[in-house]
Amino acid sequence: PPPAAALLDELRALVARLQRAALAARQRRADTEQRKALGAALAALERARALADEVLEGGGGGGEGEDESLGDGGVDAGALERWRRGVAAVRRIADRADGQMDDGRGEGASVALPAESPPLGEEDEAALVEVAAEGRSDDAEALRAVIHALRAVERRVEFHAELAKASRSAAAAAAAAPYSRDNFAYGSTPFATIRALFGSCEALAWAVQRARGGLDGGGDDGEGDGAEIVVWGSSTGWLVFYAALGLGARSRGVELLEPLHTVARAQALKHASVLRGRAHLECGDCLRSDASRAAAVVLASQCWDDELCARVAVKLAAELPVGAAVVDYRREALAARQEFALVHVARLPVSWNASQPLYCFVRQ
């Protein structure tokens, strides 16, 4: 490919590596060296973002089809050399980050997934076949299309550039709230993981039945009318679409960052005829979101600060109806409150950990 296009392709791969390194370091944040590694990875992501912007602008590309326009014309040798040095510097940081992930501390080796992994793995395909076998083939096909689309988005360096910029702005604007930039690290959970979790926990299976109430073909009575599966930190909509299309339940996602919400909203609009009102997306702060009608709440809390987790736990204790379930990627905040009972723990794969503990609590 033309030089500028080749540099942009390498930046895409480096962004994916640095994202995984940041998540791995964030997971072991009590380790001083890992906190340093997290800072280095985030700084390198910022550098990659700025460099990608410069390459796109200087190479004449932008938006869809940028690779075709990144030819040699109009790009002087000095600019190319400067970009090459910048990419080399980011590459060195990514190499160090990979080394720290694989040096034997904790679960680092399991975090480094292939940068070019297929959009759908065998487990997700098998889970989608199960959905179709339940008589919901339209849901299965729509969810397959959503997963393909979201996988394509998360491999674009432009997406990570927008995410880094929005994360920086959100942290700066929330000086009085518990939002450090660490809270906005990006990761995703496979559909097969969510289906396995909800299928193995009685409290979650009951929540799905409640959230199906009043929907065509779901639930056996009207008791669950209005109940929903709520996702706080819904990102690009992964878990919301899993609940709506994969589980057949009414779902609602709340995401603070506009670029993530925009991606989710686009998929919701594209598949509106299949979703039939089962997926609702809000761009806002979960601390201002109503949880009183939730049959279950999923907290995308892996990278949240302790103070934010504690405030979320207080809010859920005050608003959740008795019997509602909560899925948490961390256990400390909810386990510390007498209003919640831990009823189930599963270790399942996510994008940053091959064996992530997922905790299910029930509001007592």
C-alpha positions in Angstrom: 0.0 0.0 0.0 1.0 3.7 -0.3 3.3 4.8 2.6 0.7 6.9 4.4 -1.9 4.1 4.2 0.6 1.5 5.5 1.4 3.8 8.5 -2.3 4.2 9.2 -2.8 0.4 9.1 0.0 0.0 11.6 -1.5 2.6 13.9 -4.8 0.7 13.9 -3.0 -2.4 15.1 -1.0 -0.5 17.7 -4.2 1.1 19.1 -5.8 -2.4 19.5 -2.6 -3.6 21.4 -2.5 -0.5 23.6 -6.2 -0.8 24.5 -5.7 -4.3 25.7 -2.5 -3.3 27.6 -4.4 -0.5 29.3 -7.2 -2.8 30.3 -4.8 -5.4 31.6 -2.9 -2.8 33.7 -6.2 -1.2 34.9 -7.4 -4.7 36.1 -4.3 -4.9 38.4 -4.3 -1.3 39.4 -3.1 -2.0 43.0 0.3 -2.8 41.5 2.4 0.4 41.2 4.3 -0.8 38.2 1.0 -1.7 36.5 -0.4 1.8 37.2 2.7 3.2 35.5 2.1 0.8 32.6 -1.5 2.1 32.4 -0.3 5.7 32.3 2.2 4.8 29.5 -0.4 3.0 27.5 -2.9 5.8 27.8 -0.3 8.4 26.9 0.7 6.3 23.8 -3.0 6.1 22.8 -3.1 9.9 22.9 0.1 10.0 20.8 -1.4 7.5 18.3 -4.6 9.6 18.1 -2.7 12.8 17.3 -0.5 11.0 14.8 -3.5 9.3 13.1 -5.2 12.8 12.8 -2.0 14.2 11.2 -1.6 11.2 8.7 -5.3 11.4 7.7 -5.1 15.2 7.2 -1.7 15.2 5.5 -2.4 12.1 3.4 -5.7 13.6 2.1 -7.9 10.9 3.7 -10.8 11.2 6.0 -14.0 9.2 6.9 -15.1 6.3 4.8 -12.7 5.1 2.1 -9.7 7.0 3.5 -7.3 4.2 2.6 -7.9 4.7 -1.1 -7.0 8.4 -0.9 -3.8 8.0 1.1 -1.5 7.8 -1.9 1.9 9.3 -2.4 0.6 12.5 -4.1 0.8 15.6 -2.0 2.8 14.0 0.9 6.4 15.2 1.1 9.2 13.0 2.2 9.8 15.0 5.4 6.2 14.4 6.6 6.4 10.7 5.9 9.7 10.4 7.8 8.2 12.3 10.8 5.2 10.0 10.8 7.4 6.9 10.6 9.4 8.1 13.6 6.2 8.8 15.5 4.8 5.3 14.7 8.1 3.7 15.7 7.9 5.5 19.1 4.3 4.3 19.7 5.4 0.8 18.6 8.2 0.7 21.2 5.7 1.7 24.0 3.3 -1.1 22.8 6.1 -3.6 22.8 7.0 -2.7 26.4 3.3 -2.9 27.4 3.0 -6.3 25.8 6.1 -7.4 27.8 4.6 -6.2 31.0 1.4 -8.0 30.3 3.3 -11.3 29.7 5.9 -11.1 32.5 4.0 -13.5 34.7 2.1 -11.0 36.8 -1.5 -12.0 37.4 -3.5 -12.9 34.2 -1.6 -10.8 31.8 -0.8 -13.6 29.3 -4.5 -14.4 28.9 -5.4 -10.8 28.0 -3.4 -10.4 24.8 -6.0 -11.5 22.2 -5.1 -11.6 18.5 -5.3 -8.1 16.9 -7.0 -9.6 13.8 -9.4 -12.0 15.6 -12.6 -12.8 13.5 -15.7 -10.7 14.1 -17.6 -13.7 15.4 -16.0 -16.6 17.2 -17.3 -20.2 17.3 -18.9 -19.6 20.7 -20.9 -16.6 19.5 -22.0 -18.5 16.4 -23.2 -21.4 18.5 -25.1 -19.0 20.8 -26.8 -17.4 17.8 -27.8 -20.8 16.5 -29.5 -21.4 19.8 -31.4 -18.1 19.5 -32.6 -19.1 16.1 -33.6 -22.5 17.3 -35.9 -20.8 19.9 -38.0 -19.5 16.9 -36.3 -16.1 16.8 -34.3 -16.3 13.6 -34.8 -12.6 12.8 -33.3 -11.7 16.1 -30.4 -14.0 15.6 -29.6 -12.6 12.1 -30.0 -9.0 13.3 -27.7 -9.6 16.3 -25.1 -11.3 14.0 -25.2 -8.1 11.8 -24.8 -5.9 14.9 -21.8 -7.9 16.2 -20.1 -7.7 12.8 -20.7 -3.9 12.6 -19.4 -3.2 16.1 -16.3 -5.4 15.6 -15.6 -3.3 12.4 -16.0 -0.1 14.3 -13.7 -1.0 17.2 -10.9 -1.8 14.8 -10.9 1.7 13.3 -8.2 4.0 14.7 -10.6 6.9 14.0 -13.1 5.4 16.5 -10.4 5.2 19.2 -9.3 8.8 18.4 -12.8 10.0 19.0 -13.1 7.9 22.2 -9.8 9.3 23.6 -10.9 12.9 22.9 -14.3 12.3 24.5 -12.8 10.6 27.5 -10.5 13.5 28.1 -13.3 16.0 27.9 -15.6 14.0 30.1 -13.0 13.6 32.8 -12.2 17.4 32.7 -15.8 18.3 32.9 -16.5 16.1 35.9 -14.2 17.7 38.4 -16.7 17.3 41.2 -17.7 13.7 40.2 -15.7 10.5 40.5 -14.7 10.3 36.8 -11.0 9.9 36.2 -9.9 9.1 32.7 -9.3 5.5 33.8 -13.1 5.0 33.9 -13.4 5.2 30.1 -11.1 2.3 29.0 -12.8 0.4 26.2 -13.5 -3.3 26.3 -16.2 -5.7 25.1 -17.9 -8.9 26.2 -18.9 -11.7 23.8 -22.5 -12.6 23.3 -21.8 -16.2 24.3 -20.5 -15.0 27.7 -23.7 -13.1 28.4 -25.9 -15.9 27.3 -24.0 -18.4 29.4 -24.2 -16.1 32.4 -27.9 -15.5 32.2 -28.5 -19.1 31.5 -26.6 -20.4 34.5 -28.1 -18.0 37.2 -31.7 -18.5 38.4 -32.0 -14.8 39.4 -30.9 -13.6 36.0 -33.2 -16.1 34.2 -36.1 -14.8 36.2 -35.1 -11.2 35.4 -35.2 -12.0 31.7 -38.7 -13.5 32.0 -39.9 -10.3 33.8 -38.3 -8.1 31.1 -40.1 -10.2 28.4 -43.4 -9.5 30.0 -45.8 -7.7 27.7 -43.6 -8.3 24.6 -44.9 -10.3 21.7 -43.9 -13.9 22.2 -42.2 -13.3 25.6 -43.3 -14.0 29.2 -46.3 -16.0 30.3 -48.3 -13.2 31.9 -48.3 -9.4 32.3 -46.6 -9.3 35.6 -43.3 -8.0 34.1 -44.8 -5.2 32.1 -42.4 -2.3 32.1 -39.5 -4.3 33.7 -36.2 -4.1 31.8 -32.6 -5.2 31.7 -30.6 -2.0 32.3 -27.0 -1.5 31.3 -25.0 1.2 33.0 -21.9 2.0 30.9 -23.5 0.6 27.8 -20.7 1.6 25.4 -21.5 1.0 21.8 -24.6 -1.0 22.8 -23.1 -4.5 23.0 -25.0 -5.6 26.1 -28.2 -3.8 25.2 -28.4 -5.6 21.9 -27.5 -8.9 23.6 -30.4 -8.4 26.0 -32.9 -7.3 23.3 -32.0 -9.6 20.4 -30.2 -12.4 22.2 -32.4 -12.8 25.2 -35.6 -11.3 23.8 -36.0 -8.8 26.6 -36.8 -5.2 27.0 -33.5 -3.4 27.5 -32.1 0.1 28.2 -28.6 1.3 28.0 -27.0 4.4 29.6 -23.7 5.7 28.2 -21.9 8.9 29.2 -19.6 9.3 26.1 -21.3 10.7 23.0 -19.2 8.8 20.4 -20.1 5.4 21.9 -23.7 6.3 22.2 -23.7 7.5 18.5 -22.4 4.1 17.3 -25.1 2.3 19.4 -27.8 4.6 18.2 -26.9 4.0 14.5 -27.3 0.2 15.0 -30.6 0.6 16.9 -32.0 2.7 14.0 -30.7 0.2 11.4 -32.4 -2.7 13.0 -35.4 -0.9 14.4 -37.9 -3.2 12.5 -36.5 -6.3 14.3 -35.9 -4.6 17.7 -39.6 -3.4 17.8 -38.9 -1.0 20.7 -37.0 -3.5 22.9 -33.8 -1.5 23.0 -33.7 2.1 24.4 -30.4 4.1 24.5 -29.7 7.1 26.6 -26.6 9.4 26.5 -26.1 10.5 30.1 -24.8 9.8 33.5 -25.8 6.5 35.2 -25.9 8.4 38.6 -28.9 10.3 37.2 -30.6 7.3 35.6 -33.7 5.7 37.1 -33.3 2.0 38.2 -36.7 1.6 39.8 -38.1 -0.5 36.9 -35.1 -2.7 36.4 -35.4 -6.5 36.6 -31.6 -6.6 36.3 -28.9 -4.0 36.1 -25.5 -4.8 34.4 -22.7 -2.7 35.5 -19.8 -2.3 33.1 -17.6 -1.5 36.1 -14.3 -3.2 35.3 -12.4 0.1 35.0 -14.5 2.3 37.3 -12.9 4.1 40.2 -13.8 2.9 43.7 -15.7 6.0 44.5 -17.9 5.7 41.5 -18.6 2.0 42.3 -19.5 3.0 45.8 -21.9 5.7 44.7 -23.5 3.3 42.2 -24.0 0.8 45.0 -25.7 3.4 47.2 -28.0 4.4 44.3 -29.0 0.8 43.5 -29.7 0.1 47.1 -32.1 3.0 47.2 -33.9 2.4 43.9 -33.9 -1.2 42.9 -37.0 -3.3 43.8 -36.5 -6.2 46.1 -35.6 -9.3 44.0 -33.9 -7.4 41.2 -30.5 -8.7 40.1 -27.2 -6.9 39.5 -24.4 -8.2 37.3 -21.0 -6.6 38.3 -17.5 -7.1 36.9 -16.2 -6.3 40.4 -17.6 -7.4 43.7 -16.3 -5.1 46.4 -18.9 -2.2 46.4 -22.0 -4.4 46.3 -20.6 -7.0 48.7 -20.0 -4.3 51.3 -23.7 -3.4 51.5 -26.2 -5.5 53.4 -29.0 -4.8 50.9 -27.3 -7.2 48.4 -26.7 -10.9 48.5 -24.1 -12.6 46.2 -25.9 -15.5 44.6 -23.7 -16.5 41.7 -20.2 -16.2 40.3 -19.1 -17.3 36.9 -15.7 -17.1 35.2 -16.2 -16.4 31.5 -14.2 -14.8 28.6 -14.2 -11.1 27.8 -12.0 -9.0 25.5 -9.4 -8.3 28.2 -9.4 -11.6 30.2 -10.0 -15.2 29.2 -11.5 -16.0 32.6 -13.2 -12.8 34.0 -15.2 -13.3 37.2 -18.7 -12.0 36.8 -20.8 -11.5 40.0 -24.5 -11.7 40.3 -26.2 -10.0 43.3 -29.8 -9.9 44.3 -31.4 -6.9 46.1 -32.8 -8.2 49.4 
